Amino acid sequence: MNEIQQPQKTKLVSLVWLIPIIIILFVGWTEYENFLNKKNKITLIAKSANGFKIDVTPLEYKGVKIGKITDISLSKDLNNTKITIMVQKKYMPLVTKKGNVFWIDKPRVSINKVSGLNTILSGYKIQLSPNFDTNQTTTKFKLYENPPLKGYFIKLYTTSHINLYTPILYKGVKIGEITDKKFDNNFILTAIIYNQYKKYINNSSIFIKNPILKINPQEGINLKINSLSTALLGSIDVSTPKQEKLTKKEFKLYNSKDDVISKQTLLLNIKNEYNLHKNSPIIYQGQKIGYIKDIFLDKNNLIAKSYIYKKYSYLLSDNSIFILQHPEVSLNGIKNIKNIVFGNFVSITPHSGKLTKKEFTVYQSPINKENSIILSLYTNALHSITKNSKIYYKNIPIGKVLDYTLTPNLKQIKLTIAIDKKYKALITNYSMFYDISSQLIELKNMNINVNFEGLNPLINGGIALVTIPNKKLTKHSFKLYSSYQKIEEIKKLRYSGFIKTAYFSNDFKLFKNMNIEYKNQTIGFIKNIKFKDKNSSIATLFIYNKYKNLISNHSRFYKKPAVNITANLSGLDIQIANFTSLLKGSIVLDNSKASLDKLKIYPNLKTIQIADNSIKIIFKNADGVNIGSKLEYKNLKIGEVIKINPTDKNTIVTALLYDKNFAKQHTIFYLKKPIVSLNEIKNASALILPVNIGVVKGNGTYQTTFKGYENKPLFLNTKEGKIFKIYTDISTLSTNAPVYYKNIPIGKIVKVSLSNDASKVVVFAFIKNKYLKLIRKNSKFYNISGVEMKFSIFGTAKIKTNTLTSMLKGGILVVTPTKYAKQADINDTFKLIKNLPEDWQEISPKIP
């Protein structure tokens, strides 16, 4: 038993000692391996180790894993992070090259680009960008946050804030971007110019900040967007005016183009601010030539420190005038409308001379007194008239108000006005001025006066001129009347003239002081109105002497409304009288025809036209014709129905003709009733609208009474064709039945009647002009009316018919033999043949 147990104890002891030996060997091997691998480690210094994991985060080059992070610790100064990376031995020569760049590969979403999205799942990576241009080595490197950029790095100095990644544009093309920025009193920007675009910059290059939203007092809001990045970040524009070498690495970044342009400084005395502000532009002929840099108070005056671009300095002299430009409202629009939002601006009027001074005064639209006539106006109330209110003649500005003040007795206001000398002929001793800004409508003694010369005077104040030309100017003081009505009353008394009396019906009203017009020219006015009896009144007319030859003892007048509205198919035609006659109207002299009576005033022009151009048309039945029905010649309206008088036997239609040439002997008037048949549709509108009257123009002497026809009598009008007589024993034909040639309609039957001895029926066939050559002296006319049926006991039934029209209304077929005779005339007569030959379709002559 003992000999068996002893060997078991010895084996157990040996196994116990084997475990420590294995551990010692493993630790020893690990330490040995670490000792061997110390030469395969590099150290990276980073701002933070955020996102890194020991034994997980890899080092990669071109997508190949060449190492991994084995340790992370703080640097000695505790400001950075020290990252140890174990590199595979075979890649150490590549990884340890001096100048290598290590950067963090992680998800990046910016305005310019999106990258590293593949690391969202895999985690951060460290990427290597090796420097192959050196053989020097090191094991300590800086770890960059972003991928390295290849290009030419420069510094930009600016006083404005600029965002990272702001693009640098050359002619709209991105050639670089801002990669870093620092602040030290001013901003110091690091920018890269990509290698392929390095040729576009040199020592003369100018860098200018270009914000996307630009607000300029003169140009308004200017929004420029090149891309999404420029929309959010703005951009930097670079221009290179000269061909030079590139040696500079530091440039100034200008805030605007104005900072680059050479300028000349001057001071503007603006007295009052006038809504001018910093950056308000100085304009010449619509072009910005400078701007106001700053406004400050100097003693009691406001001074604007201003710049004029040097290329426009030739506009400056001691005689140059600076004028404030502000919004002006008129019916033509709003001048300088942008000033309402962005403020006023200053314009320059250059004059020749030398420049010796640097301070100028800004005027509010100054007037050149050397080229003006200075007058004084006296009024009891100023109303809305102000300095620079304009003087108008027929709505044309001819001058302006310079100043105003109270008279010494304090009872009136004296206005000093200036009239441009080119309008000197308008100013005479008989000139009259009136206020066109105080009131729009004046109501006095139930007399309405419209005082209107445009919207602009109502807003900015204004004065209007009424004058009698070709008179001398010896005085320079005038009264300013309150309204045009006052002017009218005085103006009429100044004219010499003569009196005429005219009667008018009490069915309409006339008013005292109504104008009398002839061809839109005022020739007088109604001086007085006197009631005569219950039917009529008498108007006293004052006619100016210069128009005496227009008036006779039988002249006619009619009342013209202030507003005349005419409706037609084209729309509404609205005609408005001049404002003197507005609401009252006027009376118009009509010399087209002398009156049969003494001087008479008609209620309107139409009444005169009816008296002159009315005709009577007698119809047996004028069913469908209404007042207002048109008289039409070739579908053109030449008149209208004004009265319908039915009698026991006839209907008398009174119509107004616009042209007397249609009231001549042989003129035909017929009803244009709707015709709806199997072969034509005419005047379909008369099914709904009133029936119109057609006109066939005649010739001969003038007459006023005519016979009216129910239809257009074609057989009386041979201009469109000719009528042929066809005889038959009995007729199944009716009016308007067609006439065919080879089944083509060439005319129609216009009348069917008995012959003089009643033995025959005469059919009048109308043939159109273009088919007359088909009708020859030996042509045959066949009756094709109705349906022909043939029955046979042993055979089949035959049914023959022509067209549906000929079956219902009847019809005639013309057949001309192959050996045709001369062309027929209206004296030739034909026989209507009952049966159509079976071979008629084979008869086909060639008729030239």
Secondary structure as GFF3:
##gff-version 3
##sequence-region A 1 848
A	DSSP	alpha_helix	2	37	.	.	.	ID=ss1
A	DSSP	three_ten_helix	38	40	.	.	.	ID=ss2
A	DSSP	beta_strand	41	46	.	.	.	ID=ss3
A	DSSP	beta_strand	58	61	.	.	.	ID=ss4
A	DSSP	beta_strand	64	74	.	.	.	ID=ss5
A	DSSP	beta_strand	81	87	.	.	.	ID=ss6
A	DSSP	three_ten_helix	89	91	.	.	.	ID=ss7
A	DSSP	alpha_helix	92	95	.	.	.	ID=ss8
A	DSSP	beta_strand	101	105	.	.	.	ID=ss9
A	DSSP	beta_strand	108	109	.	.	.	ID=ss10
A	DSSP	beta_strand	114	115	.	.	.	ID=ss11
A	DSSP	alpha_helix	119	122	.	.	.	ID=ss12
A	DSSP	beta_strand	125	129	.	.	.	ID=ss13
A	DSSP	beta_strand	140	144	.	.	.	ID=ss14
A	DSSP	beta_strand	151	158	.	.	.	ID=ss15
A	DSSP	beta_strand	167	170	.	.	.	ID=ss16
A	DSSP	beta_strand	173	183	.	.	.	ID=ss17
A	DSSP	beta_strand	187	194	.	.	.	ID=ss18
A	DSSP	three_ten_helix	195	200	.	.	.	ID=ss19
A	DSSP	beta_strand	206	210	.	.	.	ID=ss20
A	DSSP	beta_strand	213	216	.	.	.	ID=ss21
A	DSSP	beta_strand	220	223	.	.	.	ID=ss22
A	DSSP	alpha_helix	228	233	.	.	.	ID=ss23
A	DSSP	beta_strand	235	239	.	.	.	ID=ss24
A	DSSP	beta_strand	250	254	.	.	.	ID=ss25
A	DSSP	three_ten_helix	257	259	.	.	.	ID=ss26
A	DSSP	beta_strand	263	269	.	.	.	ID=ss27
A	DSSP	beta_strand	281	284	.	.	.	ID=ss28
A	DSSP	beta_strand	287	298	.	.	.	ID=ss29
A	DSSP	beta_strand	301	309	.	.	.	ID=ss30
A	DSSP	three_ten_helix	310	315	.	.	.	ID=ss31
A	DSSP	beta_strand	321	325	.	.	.	ID=ss32
A	DSSP	beta_strand	328	330	.	.	.	ID=ss33
A	DSSP	beta_strand	333	335	.	.	.	ID=ss34
A	DSSP	alpha_helix	339	342	.	.	.	ID=ss35
A	DSSP	beta_strand	345	349	.	.	.	ID=ss36
A	DSSP	beta_strand	359	363	.	.	.	ID=ss37
A	DSSP	three_ten_helix	369	371	.	.	.	ID=ss38
A	DSSP	beta_strand	372	379	.	.	.	ID=ss39
A	DSSP	beta_strand	390	393	.	.	.	ID=ss40
A	DSSP	beta_strand	396	406	.	.	.	ID=ss41
A	DSSP	beta_strand	413	420	.	.	.	ID=ss42
A	DSSP	three_ten_helix	421	426	.	.	.	ID=ss43
A	DSSP	beta_strand	432	435	.	.	.	ID=ss44
A	DSSP	beta_strand	441	444	.	.	.	ID=ss45
A	DSSP	beta_strand	447	450	.	.	.	ID=ss46
A	DSSP	alpha_helix	455	460	.	.	.	ID=ss47
A	DSSP	beta_strand	462	466	.	.	.	ID=ss48
A	DSSP	beta_strand	477	481	.	.	.	ID=ss49
A	DSSP	alpha_helix	484	494	.	.	.	ID=ss50
A	DSSP	beta_strand	497	505	.	.	.	ID=ss51
A	DSSP	beta_strand	515	518	.	.	.	ID=ss52
A	DSSP	beta_strand	521	531	.	.	.	ID=ss53
A	DSSP	beta_strand	536	544	.	.	.	ID=ss54
A	DSSP	three_ten_helix	545	550	.	.	.	ID=ss55
A	DSSP	beta_strand	556	560	.	.	.	ID=ss56
A	DSSP	beta_strand	563	568	.	.	.	ID=ss57
A	DSSP	beta_strand	571	576	.	.	.	ID=ss58
A	DSSP	beta_strand	586	590	.	.	.	ID=ss59
A	DSSP	beta_strand	600	602	.	.	.	ID=ss60
A	DSSP	alpha_helix	605	613	.	.	.	ID=ss61
A	DSSP	beta_strand	614	619	.	.	.	ID=ss62
A	DSSP	beta_strand	630	633	.	.	.	ID=ss63
A	DSSP	beta_strand	636	646	.	.	.	ID=ss64
A	DSSP	beta_strand	651	657	.	.	.	ID=ss65
A	DSSP	three_ten_helix	660	662	.	.	.	ID=ss66
A	DSSP	beta_strand	668	671	.	.	.	ID=ss67
A	DSSP	beta_strand	675	676	.	.	.	ID=ss68
A	DSSP	beta_strand	681	682	.	.	.	ID=ss69
A	DSSP	three_ten_helix	684	687	.	.	.	ID=ss70
A	DSSP	beta_strand	693	696	.	.	.	ID=ss71
A	DSSP	beta_strand	705	709	.	.	.	ID=ss72
A	DSSP	three_ten_helix	714	716	.	.	.	ID=ss73
A	DSSP	beta_strand	721	728	.	.	.	ID=ss74
A	DSSP	beta_strand	738	741	.	.	.	ID=ss75
A	DSSP	beta_strand	744	754	.	.	.	ID=ss76
A	DSSP	beta_strand	761	768	.	.	.	ID=ss77
A	DSSP	three_ten_helix	769	774	.	.	.	ID=ss78
A	DSSP	beta_strand	780	783	.	.	.	ID=ss79
A	DSSP	beta_strand	788	790	.	.	.	ID=ss80
A	DSSP	beta_strand	798	800	.	.	.	ID=ss81
A	DSSP	alpha_helix	804	809	.	.	.	ID=ss82
A	DSSP	beta_strand	812	815	.	.	.	ID=ss83
A	DSSP	beta_strand	829	833	.	.	.	ID=ss84
A	DSSP	three_ten_helix	840	842	.	.	.	ID=ss85
###
